[in-house]
């Protein structure tokens, strides 16, 4: 294991440890379950969530693995990026490489929910030799650019204008809310969360200050700034994946045909590309919504258990 001078670990109850990894702008925070001698599984949360999204799922998974859930930059307990810079999709991909380099891991499993699945998918294309298994929960592994050029241009304009607007408001103190107000705002913005799940995310997603709570997330992370890959490019990149892949989609999740505000033109082509181009691909549909892994972890735990235990001959080289 690397020197504690490079990164720090703070054990807490129940074989759960809090981790900090220094980066040029501060640190990346993470939490880990189990013994560090187990095969590593890097867990990646969704947009505006944090590492606590895996709190209820990981205790149901095999005990002989080492599960490490990261807080992406600007989320949870991780440092915010320097002022003047937006959050790029590739930033999150590079954070995985930074953390695994600090741990000297050369091969591991990736598990991602929603945005975390998209980040995991891209990492598996860029560093295919490092990923032995890829678990996608409510994610198709990629999020292609809009088909219409006007939609793409408008999305980039929004990123720039949002950044400038936030910089104008930088002298405004963060809004302080009562615990109940903070929870209700989170639930209103995430209709798929149960109240219990919202409380779990809020434990890591807010800081107590005089008068109540302030959200930890960097407001700049609110603006989607995806890489601009077309659907065709995503399919081509997908061919680079060497990992076995498990894709779990919830029947009432964001890819439900009746869900609002989600463009699904890429769903069928990407699923067909996974099925036809990868040797080891498994697709499963489960009951539940976008946060099924947190609201009802039993619905996905069995599938993940079987997938992880299948062919354990591949071990991490630590």
C-alpha positions in Angstrom: 0.0 0.0 0.0 1.2 3.6 -0.6 2.7 5.7 2.1 0.3 7.5 4.4 2.1 10.7 3.5 0.4 10.6 0.2 -3.1 9.8 1.3 -4.9 9.3 4.6 -7.4 6.8 5.9 -9.6 7.2 9.0 -11.3 4.1 10.2 -14.9 4.3 11.5 -17.4 1.8 12.9 -18.2 -1.4 11.0 -15.1 -1.7 8.8 -15.9 1.5 7.0 -13.0 3.9 6.5 -13.0 7.6 5.4 -10.2 8.3 2.8 -8.6 11.5 1.5 -6.4 11.7 -1.6 -4.4 14.9 -2.2 -4.9 16.5 -5.6 -3.5 19.9 -6.9 -6.7 21.7 -6.0 -7.3 20.1 -2.6 -8.4 16.5 -2.1 -10.7 13.7 -3.3 -12.7 12.2 -0.5 -13.9 8.6 -0.5 -15.2 6.0 1.9 -14.4 2.3 1.9 -16.0 -0.9 3.2 -14.1 -4.1 4.1 -10.5 -5.2 4.1 -8.0 -3.5 1.8 -6.7 -7.0 1.0 -9.9 -7.7 -0.9 -10.3 -7.3 -4.7 -11.0 -3.6 -5.2 -14.4 -2.3 -6.5 -14.4 1.5 -7.3 -18.0 2.8 -6.8 -19.1 6.0 -8.6 -22.1 8.1 -7.7 -24.6 9.9 -9.8 -24.9 13.6 -10.7 -25.1 15.8 -7.6 -25.1 12.8 -5.3 -22.2 11.5 -3.2 -20.5 8.3 -1.9 -23.4 7.6 0.5 -25.5 6.5 -2.4 -24.0 3.0 -1.9 -24.6 2.9 1.9 -27.4 0.4 1.7 -26.2 -1.7 -1.2 -22.6 -2.5 -0.3 -23.4 -4.3 3.0 -25.5 -6.8 0.9 -22.5 -7.6 -1.5 -19.8 -10.2 -1.0 -17.5 -9.5 2.0 -14.3 -10.5 0.4 -14.1 -7.4 -1.8 -12.8 -3.9 -0.9 -15.5 -1.4 -2.0 -14.3 2.2 -2.3 -16.9 4.9 -3.2 -15.5 8.2 -4.3 -17.0 11.7 -4.0 -16.4 13.3 -7.4 -14.8 16.8 -7.2 -17.3 19.4 -6.1 -19.5 16.7 -4.6 -19.9 15.2 -1.1 -16.7 15.8 1.0 -14.3 16.4 -2.0 -12.7 19.8 -2.7 -14.3 22.2 -5.2 -12.4 23.0 -8.4 -10.5 26.3 -8.5 -12.6 29.4 -9.3 -13.0 30.2 -13.0 -13.2 26.6 -14.2 -16.3 24.6 -15.1 -16.6 20.9 -14.3 -15.9 18.8 -17.4 -17.0 15.2 -17.8 -13.4 14.1 -18.4 -12.4 15.6 -15.0 -14.4 12.9 -13.3 -12.7 10.2 -15.4 -9.3 11.6 -14.5 -10.1 11.5 -10.8 -10.5 7.7 -11.0 -7.0 7.5 -12.4 -5.6 9.8 -9.8 -7.1 7.8 -6.9 -6.2 4.4 -8.3 -2.7 5.6 -9.0 -2.3 6.7 -5.4 -3.5 3.2 -4.3 -1.2 1.6 -6.9 -4.1 -0.4 -8.3 -3.6 -1.7 -11.8 -6.8 -3.8 -12.1 -10.1 -3.4 -10.4 -13.9 -3.5 -10.9 -16.0 -0.4 -11.6 -19.5 0.1 -10.5 -21.4 3.3 -11.4 -24.9 4.7 -10.9 -26.3 7.1 -13.5 -23.5 9.7 -14.2 -21.1 7.4 -12.4 -21.9 4.7 -14.9 -21.2 7.1 -17.8 -17.8 8.0 -16.2 -17.1 4.3 -15.6 -17.9 3.5 -19.2 -15.6 6.1 -20.6 -12.8 5.1 -18.2 -13.2 1.5 -19.4 -12.6 2.7 -22.9 -9.6 4.9 -22.2 -8.0 2.4 -19.7 -9.4 -0.9 -20.8 -6.6 -3.0 -19.4 -7.4 -1.7 -15.9 -11.0 -2.8 -15.6 -11.9 -6.4 -15.2 -15.7 -5.9 -14.6 -18.0 -3.0 -15.2 -21.4 -2.7 -13.4 -23.8 -0.1 -14.8 -26.8 0.8 -12.7 -29.4 3.0 -14.5 -26.8 3.9 -17.1 -26.0 2.9 -20.7 -22.3 3.6 -20.1 -22.4 6.7 -22.4 -24.3 9.9 -22.8 -24.0 11.0 -26.5 -24.2 14.6 -27.6 -27.5 15.9 -28.9 -28.2 14.9 -32.5 -29.2 18.4 -33.4 -26.4 20.9 -33.7 -28.5 23.7 -32.3 -29.2 21.7 -29.1 -25.4 21.0 -28.8 -24.6 24.7 -29.2 -27.2 25.8 -26.8 -25.9 23.4 -24.2 -22.4 24.8 -24.4 -23.7 28.3 -24.3 -25.6 27.4 -21.1 -22.3 26.1 -19.5 -20.5 29.3 -20.2 -23.3 31.7 -19.2 -24.0 29.7 -16.0 -20.3 29.9 -15.0 -20.2 33.6 -15.5 -23.4 34.1 -13.6 -22.1 32.1 -10.7 -18.9 34.1 -10.6 -21.0 37.3 -10.3 -22.7 35.8 -7.3 -19.6 34.4 -5.7 -19.7 37.0 -2.8 -23.2 35.8 -1.8 -22.9 33.5 1.3 -24.3 30.0 0.8 -28.0 29.6 1.7 -28.5 28.2 5.2 -31.5 25.9 5.5 -33.0 24.0 8.4 -32.4 20.2 8.3 -36.0 19.6 7.2 -35.9 22.4 4.6 -32.7 21.0 3.2 -34.2 17.5 3.0 -37.4 18.7 1.4 -35.6 20.7 -1.3 -33.5 17.6 -2.1 -36.6 15.4 -2.3 -38.4 17.9 -4.5 -35.4 18.0 -6.9 -35.2 14.2 -6.9 -38.7 12.7 -7.1 -37.2 9.1 -7.2 -35.7 9.4 -3.7 -37.5 8.1 -0.6 -37.2 10.2 2.5 -34.9 7.7 4.0 -32.6 7.8 1.0 -32.7 11.6 1.0 -31.5 11.6 4.6 -28.6 9.2 3.7 -27.4 11.5 0.9 -27.8 14.6 3.0 -25.5 13.2 5.7 -22.6 13.6 3.3 -24.1 16.2 1.1 -24.5 19.0 3.6 -22.5 20.6 6.4 -23.8 21.9 9.7 -23.3 25.6 10.3 -24.9 28.0 12.8 -28.6 28.1 12.0 -28.8 24.9 10.0 -27.2 23.2 7.0 -25.5 24.3 3.8 -25.2 22.0 0.8 -21.6 20.8 0.1 -21.9 20.6 -3.7 -20.3 23.1 -5.9 -23.0 25.0 -7.8 -20.9 24.8 -11.0 -21.5 21.1 -11.0 -25.2 21.8 -11.6 -24.3 22.5 -15.2 -24.0 19.5 -17.4 -20.8 19.7 -19.4 -20.6 16.3 -21.1 -18.0 15.4 -23.7 -19.2 15.9 -27.2 -19.1 12.4 -28.6 -21.7 11.4 -31.2 -23.7 8.2 -30.9 -21.5 6.7 -33.6 -18.3 7.6 -31.7 -19.7 6.1 -28.5 -20.4 2.8 -30.3 -16.9 2.9 -31.7 -15.4 3.6 -28.2 -17.4 0.8 -26.7 -15.5 -1.7 -28.8 -12.4 -0.9 -26.7 -14.0 -2.3 -23.5 -12.3 -5.5 -22.3 -14.3 -5.9 -19.1 -17.3 -8.1 -18.5 -20.3 -5.9 -18.3 -23.5 -6.0 -16.2 -26.1 -3.4 -17.0 -29.1 -3.0 -14.7 -32.0 -0.8 -15.7 -35.0 0.1 -13.5 -38.4 -0.3 -15.0 -39.5 3.1 -13.6 -36.1 4.8 -14.0 -35.1 7.7 -16.2 -35.0 5.5 -19.3 -38.7 4.6 -18.8 -40.5 5.6 -22.1 -42.9 7.6 -19.9 -40.3 9.6 -18.0 -39.9 13.3 -18.7 -37.0 15.3 -20.0 -34.8 12.4 -21.1 -33.8 12.0 -24.7 -33.7 8.2 -25.3 -32.6 8.1 -28.9 -29.4 6.4 -27.9 -30.8 3.7 -25.6 -31.6 1.0 -28.2 -28.5 1.5 -30.3 -26.2 1.4 -27.3 -27.8 -1.7 -25.8 -27.5 -3.5 -29.2 -23.9 -2.4 -29.5 -23.1 -3.9 -26.1 -24.8 -7.1 -26.9 -23.2 -7.6 -30.3 -19.7 -6.2 -29.7 -18.8 -7.5 -26.2 -18.2 -11.2 -25.4 -19.4 -10.9 -21.8 -22.5 -8.7 -21.5 -25.5 -9.2 -19.3 -28.6 -7.0 -19.3 -31.1 -7.0 -16.5 -34.3 -5.1 -15.9 -35.5 -4.7 -12.3 -38.5 -3.3 -10.5 -37.9 0.1 -9.0 -36.9 3.7 -10.0 -33.7 5.6 -10.8 -32.5 5.2 -7.2 -33.4 1.5 -6.9 -29.9 0.7 -5.6 -30.5 3.0 -2.6 -34.2 2.8 -2.1 -34.5 -1.0 -2.6 -31.0 -2.4 -2.8 -32.2 -6.0 -2.5 -33.6 -5.6 -6.0 -30.1 -5.3 -7.5 -27.8 -7.0 -4.9 -28.5 -10.5 -6.0 -27.6 -9.8 -9.6 -24.4 -8.0 -8.6 -23.4 -10.8 -6.2 -23.6 -13.4 -8.9 -21.8 -11.2 -11.4 -18.9 -10.5 -9.0 -18.5 -14.1 -8.0 -18.4 -15.3 -11.6 -14.8 -16.1 -12.7 -12.8 -14.9 -9.7 -9.5 -15.9 -11.4 -8.8 -12.2 -12.2 -7.2 -10.6 -9.1 -5.9 -7.1 -8.5 -2.2 -6.6 -8.9 -1.5 -4.4 -5.9 
